[in-house]
Amino acid sequence: MQRTSGPVVAAAIAVMIGGAPCGRAALLTMPTAPQAALAHIELGRPTLPPLSYTVFCQRYETECRPRRFFRGGPVRLIEKRWADLRGINRTVNSAIAPVRNELGLAGETWIINPAGGDCNDYAVSKRHELLQRGWPARVLLLSEVVVGSGEHHLVLLVRTRSGDVVLDNLTPQIKPWWRTPYRWVRVQSPGRDGLWAVVGRLGA
């Protein structure tokens, strides 16, 4: 999923309890008509967030500060924003040493920019860094998915006008959401502070 700005930027885009190799984000070509309908993930009914997210918001109140005036939808993915995504994805994946959580829910603490951590830490750190660069919170959505092994995993979904893309610690690539090998469970709900949304028909 991609976008254009001035000259066409060949772009497209794209956290599990384990760690991931580091590397450079790759550019993918913009999807053509058949995939256009899948550009944006379909969000369904509101649902409660993960308990660990609630605890995270108690620790990092400014990260979850309510936005009273919800305006606008996905952002236009201009070159500077694409550079932000690539740079932050690469930097955070490199800066956090992968540490597997062996304690399950009891060991789930979402920490911003730790020296070592799991998928949750990578995802909230990327969101934090993008917020620091002025990105609107409404397009930076923490998302719970299930990987092939059946384990739950956290990634960052970024909503752009060209489509929803995924920043993930399990791959150096930034991919369109529909090109990830995951079953999508729930996503932060834009415009509904504190609530998440189940993934609708397209992500089932």
Helices and strands as residue ranges (DSSP letters): E 3-4, E 8-9, H 33-36, E 43-47, H 51-59, G 61-64, H 79-95, E 97-98, G 104-107, E 116-117, H 119-132, G 137-139, E 140-146, E 152-160, E 163-167, E 175-176, G 177-179, E 183-188, E 196-199, G 201-203
